[in-house]
Amino acid sequence: MPPTPRISKDKILQASFDLIREKGVESLNARNIAHKLECSTQPIFSVYSSMDELRKDLFEMADAYHSQYFNKIELNENYFLNLGVAYVDFALEETNLFRLLFMSDYYAGKKLTDFIDDENNESIVSGIPETIGIHSDTSKKIFINMWLYAHGIASMLAMNHLQLPRDEIVSMISEVFLSLINEEI
């Protein structure tokens, strides 16, 4: 039986994830990962046939981390508001992961509905009608508009082009949410 590799796929993936969180997606290369693992690049390429394969696994890991981040949001009448604020908070707290997930070319060539209908977002949208008492088609429309608005704020903050106090962010998202709800009721 061949010996078990000292550097497992999980270790490579975790080191890559940590590297991106610390230094951004631009730092992701075999040499930097190997440095973090204190090994040569050989173990990385014995597990992954290419960096693209690693990037795919890494994106899935970051996406799962992002989804878990939203588990803390309460399903109540402020759900949409809390969702928008949490999205901006994620961009501020996990800027490099936010940039990987939402400011990379992963969704290149796809439609907005591909993102919205993703299983992680679908679970969010499906729980909305009970929390604020509106029809599911309407809740999807509000979700799209709230996400686009929150994404604009989050993107500006993540790229360091804008400084906003958190209470101002909450106020802005609240106003848009109330406006969207009043338009649909």
Secondary structure, 3 states (H helix, E strand, C coil): CCCCCCCCHHHHHHHHHHHHHHHCHHHCCHHHHHHHHCCCCHHHHHHCCCHHHHHHHHHHHHHHHHHHHHHHCCCCCCHHHHHHHHHHHHHHHCHHHHHHHHCCCCCCCCCHHHHHCCHHHHHHHHCHHHHHCCCHHHHHHHHHHHHHHHHHHHHHHHCCCCCCCHHHHHHHHHHHHHHHHHHHC
